Amino acid sequence: MRFSLYSRPGCGLCEEMLSDLAALPATRGIPVDVIDVDLEVDTRARYGHKIPVLLFAGELVCHGRLDPEEVDKALSFHRRPV
């Protein structure tokens, strides 16, 4: 499982979210794919006005600013025993 961060080149909030995400101990070792929101029409239409947008395992975690509580919830949900 991995994070996806929809971003745009030169986006200060996006860089801040990526940095804040990397600083969370619970996220160490989890890959982050940084995706240019403008590369595909669908993603631009869906997330273009909300960037940065953070997903984990394909599910929305937060947008605009990093929400550490939502990150913890997403990680806990996917780490629970089956």
Residue pairs with C-beta under 8 A, 6 or more apart in sequence:
1 30
1 56
1 57
1 78
2 30
2 31
2 32
2 33
2 56
2 57
3 21
3 27
3 30
3 31
3 32
3 33
3 54
3 55
3 56
3 61
4 32
4 33
4 35
4 54
4 55
4 56
4 58
5 14
5 17
5 18
5 21
5 32
5 33
5 34
5 35
5 52
5 53
5 54
5 55
6 35
6 37
6 43
6 47
6 51
6 52
6 53
6 54
6 55
7 14
7 18
7 34
7 35
7 36
7 37
7 51
7 52
8 14
8 36
8 37
8 38
8 51
9 36
11 51
11 52
13 51
13 52
13 64
13 65
14 34
14 51
14 52
16 65
16 66
17 52
17 54
17 65
17 66
18 32
18 34
18 52
20 66
20 68
21 27
21 32
21 54
21 66
21 71
22 32
24 68
24 71
26 71
26 72
26 75
27 71
27 75
30 75
35 43
37 43
37 44
37 47
37 48
37 51
37 53
38 44
38 48
47 53
47 63
50 63
50 64
51 63
52 63
52 64
53 60
53 62
53 63
54 60
54 61
54 62
54 63
54 66
54 71
55 61
56 71
56 74
56 75
56 78
57 74
57 78
59 74
61 67
61 70
61 71
61 74
62 70
62 71
